[in-house]
Amino acid sequence: MAAKTKDMKPLALENTLRDLALLRASEVDLSALLPMANDIPAKVHSVDATVESSYDLVREARKVLKAQNGGERIEEVRNKLAEVQKGYCDICYLRHTTRVFFRNIKRFKFS
């Protein structure tokens, strides 16, 4: 199946010529499918509005991505802060156990 799609050309000349011959034989007036000259400014305005809304969409998407990246950065900082806090708690625990150890050593007399 992959060989068939690889061999197929998207616009094969014989298919294109056949389609053109069918259009010519059917006597379809293609100019009737085109917009009238007085409709063009309205469509241009419509295109301008579409382009402007596309730019708005891009602006909003950039804002969302910036906020999302900022949110990821906040999570990264929060995780590092949790590691620092854990390290501080470990230090406090070691300090406390060292004090208790030395307090207990003072009670013992070594001869």
N, CA, C and O of each residue as an XYZ file, in Angstrom:
444
protein
N       0.823     -1.197      0.000
C       0.000      0.000      0.000
C       0.865      1.257      0.000
O       0.515      2.255     -0.630
N       1.996      1.210      0.708
C       2.882      2.366      0.730
C       3.469      2.627     -0.647
O       3.712      3.776     -1.016
N       3.696      1.564     -1.407
C       4.258      1.725     -2.746
C       3.274      2.436     -3.662
O       3.681      3.233     -4.508
N       1.978      2.158     -3.505
C       0.971      2.808     -4.349
C       0.929      4.310     -4.085
O       0.919      5.103     -5.027
N       0.904      4.709     -2.808
C       0.836      6.136     -2.489
C       2.123      6.837     -2.873
O       2.112      8.022     -3.208
N       3.235      6.111     -2.827
C       4.505      6.714     -3.215
C       4.545      6.968     -4.721
O       5.087      7.979     -5.169
N       3.970      6.049     -5.501
C       3.972      6.177     -6.954
C       2.954      7.188     -7.462
O       3.108      7.719     -8.562
N       1.914      7.461     -6.675
C       0.854      8.378     -7.113
C       1.346      9.817     -7.062
O       2.009     10.222     -6.108
N       1.022     10.577     -8.085
C       1.367     11.993     -8.131
C       0.102     12.777     -7.800
O      -0.974     12.433     -8.287
N       0.208     13.823     -6.983
C      -0.993     14.546     -6.563
C      -1.777     15.168     -7.721
O      -3.007     15.171     -7.697
N      -1.094     15.683     -8.715
C      -1.770     16.272     -9.880
C      -1.211     15.626    -11.149
O      -0.482     16.251    -11.919
N      -1.567     14.390    -11.336
C      -1.082     13.677    -12.522
C      -1.623     14.355    -13.771
O      -2.789     14.747    -13.813
N      -0.796     14.491    -14.764
C      -1.161     15.213    -15.973
C      -2.369     14.597    -16.669
O      -3.262     15.319    -17.112
N      -2.405     13.274    -16.769
C      -3.535     12.644    -17.477
C      -4.856     12.876    -16.744
O      -5.896     13.062    -17.378
N      -4.816     12.866    -15.398
C      -6.049     13.134    -14.632
C      -6.497     14.580    -14.793
O      -7.688     14.858    -14.935
N      -5.541     15.493    -14.769
C      -5.868     16.911    -14.924
C      -6.448     17.186    -16.307
O      -7.438     17.905    -16.441
N      -5.832     16.614    -17.325
C      -6.341     16.811    -18.686
C      -7.739     16.213    -18.835
O      -8.591     16.815    -19.489
N      -7.992     15.059    -18.253
C      -9.315     14.435    -18.320
C     -10.354     15.327    -17.653
O     -11.448     15.520    -18.183
N      -9.997     15.886    -16.454
C     -10.936     16.761    -15.741
C     -11.236     18.018    -16.552
O     -12.387     18.451    -16.620
N     -10.226     18.597    -17.158
C     -10.445     19.784    -17.993
C     -11.322     19.465    -19.204
O     -12.181     20.260    -19.585
N     -11.099     18.305    -19.797
C     -11.920     17.906    -20.944
C     -13.375     17.711    -20.515
O     -14.287     18.089    -21.249
N     -13.601     17.134    -19.352
C     -14.969     16.957    -18.855
C     -15.643     18.303    -18.598
O     -16.823     18.472    -18.906
N     -14.907     19.255    -18.041
C     -15.479     20.591    -17.811
C     -15.849     21.261    -19.140
O     -16.903     21.884    -19.265
N     -14.979     21.122    -20.106
C     -15.247     21.727    -21.405
C     -16.456     21.069    -22.074
O     -17.287     21.753    -22.672
N     -16.550     19.767    -21.975
C     -17.654     19.038    -22.607
C     -18.979     19.308    -21.904
O     -20.032     19.273    -22.541
N     -18.942     19.575    -20.609
C     -20.189     19.801    -19.886
C     -20.747     21.198    -20.101
O     -21.871     21.484    -19.688
N     -19.985     22.066    -20.738
C     -20.391     23.431    -21.047
C     -20.804     24.230    -19.807
O     -21.760     25.006    -19.832
N     -20.060     24.018    -18.735
C     -20.297     24.782    -17.509
C     -19.686     26.160    -17.680
O     -18.545     26.285    -18.125
N     -20.447     27.209    -17.325
C     -19.946     28.579    -17.409
C     -19.203     28.884    -16.106
O     -19.823     29.201    -15.091
N     -17.888     28.788    -16.142
C     -17.081     28.997    -14.937
C     -17.128     30.443    -14.456
O     -16.921     30.697    -13.269
N     -17.393     31.387    -15.336
C     -17.456     32.785    -14.921
C     -18.636     33.028    -13.982
O     -18.615     33.965    -13.184
N     -19.665     32.183    -14.079
C     -20.810     32.328    -13.178
C     -20.430     31.969    -11.742
O     -21.091     32.396    -10.795
N     -19.372     31.190    -11.587
C     -18.929     30.801    -10.249
C     -18.078     31.871     -9.579
O     -17.903     31.850     -8.360
N     -17.549     32.806    -10.360
C     -16.713     33.871     -9.818
C     -17.578     34.980     -9.232
O     -18.691     35.208     -9.704
N     -17.069     35.685     -8.189
C     -17.850     36.781     -7.601
C     -17.963     37.954     -8.563
O     -17.100     38.161     -9.416
N     -19.014     38.702     -8.417
C     -19.212     39.900     -9.232
C     -18.235     40.976     -8.771
O     -17.737     40.924     -7.647
N     -17.964     41.933     -9.622
C     -16.993     42.985     -9.321
C     -17.420     43.830     -8.122
O     -16.571     44.266     -7.343
N     -18.738     44.070     -7.961
C     -19.199     44.901     -6.848
C     -19.181     44.132     -5.523
O     -19.317     44.754     -4.469
N     -19.019     42.817     -5.536
C     -18.935     42.035     -4.301
C     -17.517     41.997     -3.740
O     -17.327     41.624     -2.583
N     -16.548     42.363     -4.514
C     -15.159     42.219     -4.098
C     -14.806     43.102     -2.896
O     -14.175     42.588     -1.972
N     -15.167     44.403     -2.837
C     -14.790     45.203     -1.661
C     -15.339     44.629     -0.360
O     -14.653     44.663      0.662
N     -16.541     44.112     -0.375
C     -17.100     43.521      0.853
C     -16.280     42.311      1.276
O     -16.030     42.108      2.464
N     -15.864     41.509      0.301
C     -15.061     40.340      0.628
C     -13.675     40.748      1.108
O     -13.121     40.110      2.003
N     -13.106     41.804      0.526
C     -11.802     42.283      0.976
C     -11.906     42.746      2.409
O     -11.031     42.456      3.225
N     -12.982     43.473      2.729
C     -13.201     43.905      4.109
C     -13.331     42.694      5.021
O     -12.798     42.677      6.130
N     -14.037     41.693      4.545
C     -14.201     40.467      5.320
C     -12.850     39.792      5.548
O     -12.580     39.282      6.635
N     -12.003     39.792      4.517
C     -10.668     39.200      4.637
C      -9.844     39.996      5.633
O      -9.137     39.412      6.454
N      -9.923     41.334      5.575
C      -9.187     42.171      6.523
C      -9.627     41.874      7.957
O      -8.796     41.776      8.860
N     -10.917     41.734      8.154
C     -11.422     41.420      9.494
C     -10.942     40.045      9.944
O     -10.607     39.847     11.112
N     -10.913     39.106      9.019
C     -10.440     37.757      9.347
C      -8.959     37.774      9.709
O      -8.539     37.108     10.655
N      -8.173     38.536      8.957
C      -6.743     38.644      9.253
C      -6.544     39.292     10.619
O      -5.704     38.850     11.403
N      -7.318     40.342     10.904
C      -7.203     41.017     12.199
C      -7.573     40.084     13.344
O      -6.903     40.077     14.376
N      -8.630     39.297     13.175
C      -9.001     38.348     14.235
C      -7.951     37.258     14.373
O      -7.741     36.730     15.465
N      -7.287     36.916     13.264
C      -6.192     35.947     13.329
C      -5.040     36.509     14.153
O      -4.454     35.799     14.970
N      -4.712     37.791     13.939
C      -3.667     38.426     14.738
C      -4.059     38.464     16.214
O      -3.218     38.245     17.086
N      -5.325     38.740     16.495
C      -5.794     38.730     17.879
C      -5.621     37.353     18.508
O      -5.204     37.230     19.660
N      -5.948     36.321     17.735
C      -5.786     34.960     18.232
C      -4.322     34.666     18.556
O      -4.020     34.057     19.582
N      -3.427     35.097     17.688
C      -1.996     34.874     17.918
C      -1.545     35.619     19.170
O      -0.784     35.081     19.974
N      -2.013     36.858     19.338
C      -1.652     37.625     20.540
C      -2.112     36.907     21.806
O      -1.357     36.785     22.771
N      -3.350     36.437     21.792
C      -3.877     35.731     22.961
C      -3.124     34.431     23.206
O      -2.848     34.076     24.352
N      -2.794     33.726     22.141
C      -2.042     32.470     22.295
C      -0.669     32.744     22.904
O      -0.196     31.983     23.748
N      -0.037     33.825     22.476
C       1.269     34.175     23.054
C       1.144     34.512     24.525
O       2.002     34.135     25.323
N       0.082     35.219     24.895
C      -0.139     35.533     26.311
C      -0.308     34.257     27.128
O       0.250     34.124     28.217
N      -1.081     33.327     26.590
C      -1.313     32.063     27.300
C      -0.011     31.294     27.456
O       0.274     30.762     28.529
N       0.784     31.232     26.383
C       2.056     30.517     26.462
C       2.998     31.177     27.455
O       3.706     30.500     28.200
N       3.000     32.509     27.460
C       3.857     33.226     28.404
C       3.418     32.931     29.839
O       4.255     32.702     30.712
N       2.109     32.937     30.078
C       1.597     32.631     31.410
C       1.897     31.188     31.786
O       2.253     30.898     32.928
N       1.753     30.286     30.824
C       2.028     28.879     31.103
C       3.505     28.683     31.434
O       3.843     27.967     32.376
N       4.377     29.314     30.666
C       5.805     29.201     30.947
C       6.129     29.814     32.301
O       6.975     29.299     33.033
N       5.461     30.907     32.636
C       5.640     31.504     33.957
C       5.151     30.567     35.036
O       5.771     30.469     36.095
N       4.048     29.872     34.790
C       3.521     28.910     35.751
C       4.479     27.762     35.960
O       4.650     27.283     37.081
N       5.113     27.313     34.870
C       6.110     26.247     35.001
C       7.288     26.748     35.826
O       7.834     26.009     36.646
N       7.674     27.983     35.615
C       8.789     28.566     36.372
C       8.421     28.659     37.854
O       9.257     28.401     38.720
N       7.186     29.023     38.140
C       6.739     29.096     39.537
C       6.817     27.725     40.184
O       7.267     27.602     41.323
N       6.381     26.686     39.468
C       6.446     25.328     40.009
C       7.892     24.910     40.255
O       8.198     24.258     41.253
N       8.774     25.291     39.339
C      10.191     24.958     39.488
C      10.763     25.614     40.743
O      11.470     24.970     41.519
N      10.456     26.893     40.939
C      10.936     27.612     42.120
C      10.317     27.022     43.382
O      10.994     26.887     44.401
N       9.031     26.669     43.317
C       8.357     26.084     44.471
C       9.008     24.755     44.861
O       9.194     24.482     46.046
N       9.354     23.928     43.870
C      10.008     22.652     44.159
C      11.385     22.853     44.783
O      11.763     22.139     45.712
N      12.142     23.841     44.262
C      13.453     24.127     44.847
C      13.316     24.638     46.277
O      14.115     24.285     47.145
N      12.321     25.456     46.519
C      12.087     25.958     47.866
C      11.729     24.820     48.818
O      12.158     24.822     49.971
N      10.950     23.854     48.349
C      10.607     22.698     49.182
C      11.860     21.894     49.520
O      11.991     21.390     50.635
N      12.790     21.769     48.556
C      14.048     21.072     48.829
C      14.869     21.818     49.874
O      15.449     21.205     50.770
N      14.915     23.147     49.755
C      15.654     23.955     50.727
C      15.030     23.808     52.110
O      15.738     23.670     53.107
N      13.709     23.839     52.163
C      13.017     23.699     53.437
C      13.307     22.333     54.060
O      13.524     22.236     55.268
N      13.310     21.291     53.250
C      13.612     19.952     53.759
C      15.034     19.910     54.286
O      15.291     19.348     55.351
N      15.974     20.513     53.530
C      17.364     20.568     53.979
C      17.489     21.326     55.289
O      18.248     20.918     56.168
N      16.758     22.419     55.433
C      16.783     23.204     56.683
C      16.239     22.376     57.840
O      16.793     22.407     58.939
N      15.162     21.640     57.603
C      14.594     20.788     58.651
C      15.584     19.705     59.050
O      15.705     19.370     60.228
N      16.296     19.155     58.062
C      17.314     18.144     58.370
C      18.421     18.739     59.227
O      18.885     18.097     60.170
N      18.852     19.964     58.909
C      19.896     20.636     59.686
C      19.410     20.894     61.107
O      20.147     20.686     62.071
N      18.163     21.348     61.230
C      17.611     21.600     62.565
C      17.559     20.310     63.372
O      17.859     20.310     64.566
N      17.183     19.218     62.730
C      17.115     17.932     63.419
C      18.510     17.487     63.854
O      18.683     17.012     64.976
N      19.507     17.635     62.980
C      20.878     17.273     63.338
C      21.389     18.139     64.480
O      22.061     17.643     65.385
N      21.084     19.400     64.445
C      21.507     20.314     65.519
C      20.897     19.882     66.846
O      21.576     19.849     67.873
N      19.625     19.555     66.813
C      18.936     19.121     68.039
C      19.531     17.809     68.558
O      19.811     17.687     69.750
N      19.726     16.835     67.677
C      20.276     15.550     68.133
C      21.703     15.706     68.621
O      22.116     14.989     69.532
N      22.475     16.628     68.039
C      23.847     16.874     68.513
C      23.813     17.459     69.916
O      24.599     17.059     70.775
N      22.907     18.405     70.157
C      22.782     18.991     71.500
C      22.407     17.921     72.523
O      22.967     17.858     73.618
N      21.453     17.089     72.141
C      21.021     16.026     73.056
C      22.184     15.073     73.310
O      22.397     14.644     74.444
N      22.929     14.742     72.274
C      24.065     13.843     72.416
C      25.093     14.416     73.393
O      25.536     13.719     74.306
N      25.477     15.691     73.203
C      26.482     16.287     74.077
C      25.952     16.491     75.499
O      26.721     16.406     76.457
N      24.683     16.751     75.647
C      24.071     16.850     76.973
C      24.179     15.505     77.695
O      24.496     15.447     78.883
N      23.913     14.445     76.968
C      23.981     13.112     77.569
C      25.428     12.704     77.843
O      25.679     11.984     78.810
N      26.374     13.135     77.036
C      27.781     12.797     77.276
C      28.268     13.453     78.553
O      29.057     12.859     79.288
N      27.818     14.656     78.830
C      28.239     15.365     80.039
C      27.792     14.618     81.287
O      28.433     14.719     82.334
N      26.707     13.876     81.186
C      26.212     13.125     82.339
C      27.122     11.940     82.669
O      27.227     11.526     83.824
N      27.761     11.416     81.661
C      28.633     10.257     81.892
C      30.015     10.740     82.282
O      30.526     11.719     81.738
N      30.601     10.046     83.219
C      31.964     10.368     83.637
C      32.864      9.268     83.120
O      32.652      8.082     83.369
N      33.866      9.700     82.400
C      34.801      8.716     81.887
C      36.052      8.749     82.752
O      36.588      9.825     83.018
N      36.526      7.586     83.194
C      37.723      7.561     84.017
C      38.918      7.068     83.249
O      40.015      6.986     83.801
